[in-house]
Every structure is written in structure tokens, then in C-alpha cells.
Amino acid sequence: MIYVAEKLLILLRDGRKLLGTLRSFDQFANAVLEGACERVIVGNLYCDIPLGLYVIRGENVVLIGELDLERDELPPHLTCVAETEIRRAQKIEREASDLKGSMRKRMEFLDLD
């Protein structure tokens, strides 16, 4: 099935989720999305950050999925917020993850496993 001119969700190797209309692709999964946006989800918050016309290198693609435009795309518990707020939430989440990792590293000598 050919998905050109279909709205797609593309999951990238670094965990980012891109949405947009597929305009072109090749045998290496390189793709061009029109009207692309990055969907950032942190906890119960989300934001769609507009990117415009976006070229994706195929080696970074993990998954490509077609979006059903007739269904609601998001679960009802998610709240849409501004880009500044989602970036702040991402920073807090990253700092908490870094702290957890450093604490775990400091406690390795206990060998709790």
C-alpha cells in the first residue's frame, strides 16, 4: 500500500515522535514530511511542536504508522500545554532521571540484586 499524502506517525531511534503528511520516500526509508510536528509527551502533558517541511534520514526510523483521522489521536487524560511548559517538564524529568542514575551508581557497592 502506498502512503504518500497520508498522515503518518514516525518513531525515531532517539525516541522522538513525528507526525505529518508523507510527501516522498525512498528504498532506504528516507522520508519527507509536510506540515510536520514533534509530539512531546511528559507524564500527562503533551505538546505538538511545529517543524514545517521535514526531511528524515531512513537510518533513524524505527517505526512508521498510519494515523486514523476519524479517531481521536490521544487518550483523554493527556493535557495540551505550551511549548515552554513541556520543555520545562522535559528538563525536570531529565534531571530526575540523571539523579536516579547517579544514586544507583553510588549504591552499586551494596549489590542489592
N, CA and C atoms as an extended XYZ file, in Angstrom:
339
Properties=species:S:1:pos:R:3:atomname:S:1:resname:S:1:resid:I:1 pbc="F F F"
N         0.836       -1.171        0.000 N   MET     1
C         0.000        0.000        0.000 CA  MET     1
C         0.886        1.241        0.000 C   MET     1
N         0.541        2.242       -0.764 N   ILE     2
C         1.320        3.470       -0.853 CA  ILE     2
C         0.712        4.500        0.092 C   ILE     2
N         1.562        5.097        0.934 N   TYR     3
C         1.081        6.009        1.965 CA  TYR     3
C         1.395        7.469        1.664 C   TYR     3
N         1.787        7.799        0.408 N   VAL     4
C         2.050        9.192        0.078 CA  VAL     4
C         0.741        9.966        0.214 C   VAL     4
N         0.819       11.144        0.795 N   ALA     5
C        -0.319       12.029        1.074 CA  ALA     5
C        -1.165       11.528        2.242 C   ALA     5
N        -0.677       10.562        3.001 N   GLU     6
C        -1.357       10.087        4.211 CA  GLU     6
C        -0.685       10.713        5.427 C   GLU     6
N        -1.455       10.917        6.471 N   LYS     7
C        -0.904       11.426        7.730 CA  LYS     7
C        -0.282       10.245        8.474 C   LYS     7
N         0.997       10.399        8.835 N   LEU     8
C         1.746        9.314        9.465 CA  LEU     8
C         2.344        9.752       10.792 C   LEU     8
N         2.619        8.750       11.622 N   LEU     9
C         3.391        8.917       12.841 CA  LEU     9
C         4.686        8.164       12.619 C   LEU     9
N         5.807        8.824       12.845 N   ILE    10
C         7.107        8.180       12.674 CA  ILE    10
C         7.850        8.241       13.999 C   ILE    10
N         8.244        7.070       14.487 N   LEU    11
C         9.027        6.973       15.718 CA  LEU    11
C        10.494        6.895       15.325 C   LEU    11
N        11.307        7.783       15.895 N   LEU    12
C        12.726        7.821       15.573 CA  LEU    12
C        13.548        7.080       16.616 C   LEU    12
N        14.765        6.766       16.239 N   ARG    13
C        15.665        5.992       17.090 CA  ARG    13
C        15.947        6.684       18.421 C   ARG    13
N        15.932        8.010       18.436 N   ASP    14
C        16.201        8.733       19.684 CA  ASP    14
C        14.947        8.913       20.540 C   ASP    14
N        13.823        8.298       20.116 N   GLY    15
C        12.604        8.329       20.909 CA  GLY    15
C        11.631        9.427       20.519 C   GLY    15
N        12.025       10.320       19.615 N   ARG    16
C        11.109       11.376       19.202 CA  ARG    16
C         9.982       10.798       18.348 C   ARG    16
N         8.824       11.460       18.420 N   LYS    17
C         7.657       11.059       17.632 CA  LYS    17
C         7.294       12.216       16.717 C   LYS    17
N         7.303       11.964       15.407 N   LEU    18
C         6.988       12.996       14.429 CA  LEU    18
C         5.685       12.654       13.739 C   LEU    18
N         4.855       13.657       13.512 N   LEU    19
C         3.609       13.490       12.782 CA  LEU    19
C         3.638       14.423       11.579 C   LEU    19
N         3.060       13.981       10.487 N   GLY    20
C         2.994       14.832        9.311 CA  GLY    20
C         2.463       14.076        8.118 C   GLY    20
N         2.326       14.784        7.024 N   THR    21
C         1.833       14.195        5.780 CA  THR    21
C         3.017       13.761        4.940 C   THR    21
N         3.061       12.484        4.589 N   LEU    22
C         4.151       11.938        3.794 CA  LEU    22
C         4.081       12.473        2.373 C   LEU    22
N         5.156       13.064        1.918 N   ARG    23
C         5.215       13.598        0.554 CA  ARG    23
C         6.142       12.781       -0.334 C   ARG    23
N         7.157       12.155        0.245 N   SER    24
C         8.088       11.369       -0.563 CA  SER    24
C         8.857       10.408        0.339 C   SER    24
N         9.321        9.308       -0.250 N   PHE    25
C        10.165        8.361        0.467 CA  PHE    25
C        10.983        7.576       -0.558 C   PHE    25
N        11.989        6.864       -0.091 N   ASP    26
C        12.769        6.016       -0.986 CA  ASP    26
C        13.014        4.654       -0.352 C   ASP    26
N        13.820        3.836       -1.026 N   GLN    27
C        14.031        2.456       -0.569 CA  GLN    27
C        14.811        2.371        0.736 C   GLN    27
N        15.418        3.471        1.168 N   PHE    28
C        16.186        3.473        2.408 CA  PHE    28
C        15.377        4.014        3.581 C   PHE    28
N        14.098        4.266        3.377 N   ALA    29
C        13.175        4.828        4.363 CA  ALA    29
C        13.452        6.297        4.646 C   ALA    29
N        14.269        6.952        3.798 N   ASN    30
C        14.357        8.411        3.883 CA  ASN    30
C        12.969        8.935        3.537 C   ASN    30
N        12.519        9.952        4.240 N   ALA    31
C        11.156       10.431        4.027 CA  ALA    31
C        11.098       11.951        4.145 C   ALA    31
N        10.115       12.521        3.468 N   VAL    32
C         9.840       13.953        3.567 CA  VAL    32
C         8.427       14.102        4.108 C   VAL    32
N         8.309       14.813        5.237 N   LEU    33
C         7.006       15.092        5.833 CA  LEU    33
C         6.659       16.561        5.633 C   LEU    33
N         5.430       16.807        5.222 N   GLU    34
C         4.940       18.170        5.094 CA  GLU    34
C         4.051       18.471        6.297 C   GLU    34
N         4.149       19.683        6.811 N   GLY    35
C         3.347       20.048        7.981 CA  GLY    35
C         3.716       19.208        9.193 C   GLY    35
N         4.986       18.887        9.312 N   ALA    36
C         5.449       18.009       10.391 CA  ALA    36
C         5.416       18.720       11.740 C   ALA    36
N         5.209       17.929       12.779 N   CYS    37
C         5.336       18.426       14.138 CA  CYS    37
C         5.887       17.297       15.001 C   CYS    37
N         6.583       17.695       16.051 N   GLU    38
C         7.104       16.722       17.014 CA  GLU    38
C         6.139       16.679       18.183 C   GLU    38
N         5.651       15.487       18.513 N   ARG    39
C         4.764       15.332       19.659 CA  ARG    39
C         5.615       14.946       20.861 C   ARG    39
N         5.612       15.811       21.856 N   VAL    40
C         6.372       15.588       23.083 CA  VAL    40
C         5.372       15.268       24.189 C   VAL    40
N         5.581       14.131       24.864 N   ILE    41
C         4.697       13.720       25.959 CA  ILE    41
C         5.539       13.545       27.212 C   ILE    41
N         5.152       14.235       28.268 N   VAL    42
C         5.818       14.114       29.567 CA  VAL    42
C         4.726       13.933       30.606 C   VAL    42
N         4.655       12.751       31.191 N   GLY    43
C         3.605       12.470       32.166 CA  GLY    43
C         2.239       12.576       31.518 C   GLY    43
N         1.392       13.447       32.039 N   ASN    44
C         0.058       13.668       31.479 CA  ASN    44
C        -0.016       14.921       30.612 C   ASN    44
N         1.145       15.485       30.266 N   LEU    45
C         1.205       16.686       29.448 CA  LEU    45
C         1.726       16.351       28.059 C   LEU    45
N         1.236       17.078       27.055 N   TYR    46
C         1.795       16.905       25.717 CA  TYR    46
C         1.775       18.221       24.971 C   TYR    46
N         2.605       18.296       23.938 N   CYS    47
C         2.658       19.478       23.090 CA  CYS    47
C         3.082       19.032       21.698 C   CYS    47
N         2.444       19.581       20.673 N   ASP    48
C         2.855       19.362       19.293 CA  ASP    48
C         3.649       20.582       18.852 C   ASP    48
N         4.947       20.396       18.630 N   ILE    49
C         5.842       21.479       18.257 CA  ILE    49
C         5.977       21.493       16.738 C   ILE    49
N         5.514       22.550       16.079 N   PRO    50
C         5.549       22.583       14.612 CA  PRO    50
C         6.975       22.626       14.066 C   PRO    50
N         7.211       21.836       13.002 N   LEU    51
C         8.524       21.769       12.367 CA  LEU    51
C         8.485       22.190       10.902 C   LEU    51
N         7.296       22.187       10.294 N   GLY    52
C         7.168       22.547        8.880 CA  GLY    52
C         7.535       21.383        7.974 C   GLY    52
N         8.227       21.670        6.883 N   LEU    53
C         8.694       20.632        5.968 CA  LEU    53
C         9.912       19.974        6.597 C   LEU    53
N         9.906       18.652        6.708 N   TYR    54
C        10.931       17.959        7.491 CA  TYR    54
C        11.451       16.752        6.719 C   TYR    54
N        12.764       16.638        6.622 N   VAL    55
C        13.400       15.503        5.953 CA  VAL    55
C        13.934       14.563        7.030 C   VAL    55
N        13.599       13.285        6.917 N   ILE    56
C        14.013       12.283        7.903 CA  ILE    56
C        14.949       11.288        7.232 C   ILE    56
N        16.093       11.088        7.820 N   ARG    57
C        17.049       10.111        7.305 CA  ARG    57
C        16.585        8.718        7.721 C   ARG    57
N        16.552        7.809        6.768 N   GLY    58
C        15.990        6.485        6.977 CA  GLY    58
C        16.630        5.679        8.090 C   GLY    58
N        17.923        5.861        8.334 N   GLU    59
C        18.593        5.083        9.376 CA  GLU    59
C        18.091        5.416       10.773 C   GLU    59
N        17.383        6.541       10.908 N   ASN    60
C        16.849        6.942       12.205 CA  ASN    60
C        15.420        6.483       12.440 C   ASN    60
N        14.787        5.899       11.425 N   VAL    61
C        13.391        5.489       11.527 CA  VAL    61
C        13.301        4.117       12.206 C   VAL    61
N        12.476        4.046       13.247 N   VAL    62
C        12.217        2.781       13.935 CA  VAL    62
C        10.878        2.219       13.490 C   VAL    62
N         9.878        3.091       13.378 N   LEU    63
C         8.519        2.646       13.090 CA  LEU    63
C         7.774        3.727       12.328 C   LEU    63
N         6.977        3.305       11.362 N   ILE    64
C         6.103        4.222       10.637 CA  ILE    64
C         4.683        3.687       10.752 C   ILE    64
N         3.768        4.533       11.167 N   GLY    65
C         2.378        4.106       11.324 CA  GLY    65
C         1.417        5.114       10.738 C   GLY    65
N         0.359        4.612       10.132 N   GLU    66
C        -0.676        5.477        9.573 CA  GLU    66
C        -1.614        5.921       10.686 C   GLU    66
N        -1.982        7.196       10.686 N   LEU    67
C        -2.917        7.717       11.678 CA  LEU    67
C        -4.332        7.628       11.137 C   LEU    67
N        -5.247        7.201       11.991 N   ASP    68
C        -6.660        7.142       11.633 CA  ASP    68
C        -7.267        8.497       11.969 C   ASP    68
N        -7.574        9.287       10.948 N   LEU    69
C        -8.066       10.647       11.163 CA  LEU    69
C        -9.481       10.685       11.721 C   LEU    69
N       -10.199        9.565       11.640 N   GLU    70
C       -11.570        9.519       12.155 CA  GLU    70
C       -11.626        9.264       13.655 C   GLU    70
N       -10.539        8.774       14.213 N   ARG    71
C       -10.487        8.508       15.656 CA  ARG    71
C        -9.718        9.610       16.358 C   ARG    71
N       -10.013        9.792       17.624 N   ASP    72
C        -9.265       10.738       18.434 CA  ASP    72
C        -7.862       10.176       18.610 C   ASP    72
N        -6.856       10.984       18.339 N   GLU    73
C        -5.477       10.506       18.344 CA  GLU    73
C        -4.907       10.288       19.737 C   GLU    73
N        -5.409       11.004       20.728 N   LEU    74
C        -4.799       10.981       22.053 CA  LEU    74
C        -5.771       10.482       23.112 C   LEU    74
N        -5.241        9.812       24.128 N   PRO    75
C        -6.091        9.428       25.250 CA  PRO    75
C        -6.622       10.676       25.962 C   PRO    75
N        -7.795       10.586       26.569 N   PRO    76
C        -8.415       11.771       27.182 CA  PRO    76
C        -7.671       12.321       28.398 C   PRO    76
N        -6.794       11.536       29.040 N   HIS    77
C        -6.110       12.022       30.239 CA  HIS    77
C        -4.951       12.968       29.929 C   HIS    77
N        -4.553       13.104       28.656 N   LEU    78
C        -3.455       13.997       28.311 CA  LEU    78
C        -3.959       15.432       28.170 C   LEU    78
N        -3.149       16.368       28.655 N   THR    79
C        -3.481       17.777       28.605 CA  THR    79
C        -2.507       18.507       27.691 C   THR    79
N        -3.028       19.273       26.753 N   CYS    80
C        -2.194       20.052       25.833 CA  CYS    80
C        -1.665       21.293       26.557 C   CYS    80
N        -0.342       21.519       26.448 N   VAL    81
C         0.290       22.676       27.091 CA  VAL    81
C         1.155       23.405       26.067 C   VAL    81
N         1.653       24.569       26.446 N   ALA    82
C         2.525       25.360       25.577 CA  ALA    82
C         3.912       24.719       25.498 C   ALA    82
N         4.648       25.087       24.453 N   GLU    83
C         5.985       24.524       24.242 CA  GLU    83
C         6.921       24.818       25.409 C   GLU    83
N         6.851       26.024       25.967 N   THR    84
C         7.730       26.372       27.085 CA  THR    84
C         7.466       25.482       28.292 C   THR    84
N         6.193       25.187       28.539 N   GLU    85
C         5.847       24.344       29.685 CA  GLU    85
C         6.313       22.902       29.484 C   GLU    85
N         6.185       22.380       28.261 N   ILE    86
C         6.598       20.991       28.011 CA  ILE    86
C         8.122       20.883       28.073 C   ILE    86
N         8.836       21.916       27.618 N   ARG    87
C        10.308       21.914       27.703 CA  ARG    87
C        10.748       21.917       29.170 C   ARG    87
N        10.049       22.692       29.995 N   ARG    88
C        10.351       22.728       31.429 CA  ARG    88
C        10.112       21.351       32.052 C   ARG    88
N         9.001       20.717       31.690 N   ALA    89
C         8.691       19.386       32.215 CA  ALA    89
C         9.730       18.366       31.747 C   ALA    89
N        10.191       18.481       30.486 N   GLN    90
C        11.233       17.583       29.985 CA  GLN    90
C        12.517       17.748       30.789 C   GLN    90
N        12.875       18.994       31.086 N   LYS    91
C        14.099       19.262       31.839 CA  LYS    91
C        14.010       18.661       33.235 C   LYS    91
N        12.871       18.833       33.885 N   ILE    92
C        12.682       18.272       35.232 CA  ILE    92
C        12.760       16.749       35.182 C   ILE    92
N        12.127       16.140       34.179 N   GLU    93
C        12.157       14.686       34.039 CA  GLU    93
C        13.579       14.183       33.792 C   GLU    93
N        14.329       14.893       32.949 N   ARG    94
C        15.713       14.513       32.650 CA  ARG    94
C        16.585       14.614       33.895 C   ARG    94
N        16.420       15.698       34.667 N   GLU    95
C        17.197       15.880       35.893 CA  GLU    95
C        16.881       14.796       36.905 C   GLU    95
N        15.604       14.426       37.023 N   ALA    96
C        15.220       13.362       37.955 CA  ALA    96
C        15.824       12.030       37.525 C   ALA    96
N        15.836       11.769       36.225 N   SER    97
C        16.410       10.534       35.705 CA  SER    97
C        17.921       10.500       35.942 C   SER    97
N        18.588       11.637       35.719 N   ASP    98
C        20.033       11.720       35.958 CA  ASP    98
C        20.348       11.496       37.427 C   ASP    98
N        19.547       12.081       38.310 N   LEU    99
C        19.756       11.913       39.746 CA  LEU    99
C        19.576       10.453       40.148 C   LEU    99
N        18.545        9.821       39.612 N   LYS   100
C        18.296        8.409       39.913 CA  LYS   100
C        19.476        7.555       39.459 C   LYS   100
N        19.993        7.851       38.261 N   GLY   101
C        21.142        7.095       37.740 CA  GLY   101
C        22.384        7.295       38.587 C   GLY   101
N        22.629        8.526       39.020 N   SER   102
C        23.820        8.775       39.832 CA  SER   102
C        23.681        8.138       41.215 C   SER   102
N        22.478        8.142       41.773 N   MET   103
C        22.268        7.497       43.068 CA  MET   103
C        22.465        5.983       42.960 C   MET   103
N        21.962        5.415       41.873 N   ARG   104
C        22.117        3.981       41.657 CA  ARG   104
C        23.595        3.616       41.523 C   ARG   104
N        24.348        4.468       40.836 N   LYS   105
C        25.777        4.220       40.648 CA  LYS   105
C        26.509        4.279       41.992 C   LYS   105
N        26.121        5.231       42.840 N   ARG   106
C        26.753        5.360       44.157 CA  ARG   106
C        26.427        4.176       45.064 C   ARG   106
N        25.284        3.542       44.828 N   MET   107
C        24.845        2.451       45.704 CA  MET   107
C        25.236        1.065       45.155 C   MET   107
N        25.975        1.010       44.048 N   GLU   108
C        26.343       -0.277       43.447 CA  GLU   108
C        27.088       -1.185       44.418 C   GLU   108
N        27.862       -0.614       45.318 N   PHE   109
C        28.654       -1.405       46.238 CA  PHE   109
C        27.780       -2.270       47.151 C   PHE   109
N        26.511       -1.897       47.310 N   LEU   110
C        25.612       -2.682       48.169 CA  LEU   110
C        25.208       -4.007       47.516 C   LEU   110
N        25.254       -4.060       46.189 N   ASP   111
C        24.893       -5.266       45.423 CA  ASP   111
C        23.537       -5.814       45.887 C   ASP   111
N        22.494       -5.009       45.670 N   LEU   112
C        21.153       -5.353       46.130 CA  LEU   112
C        20.466       -6.414       45.271 C   LEU   112
N        21.053       -6.797       44.167 N   ASP   113
C        20.413       -7.782       43.289 CA  ASP   113
C        20.486       -9.147       43.817 C   ASP   113
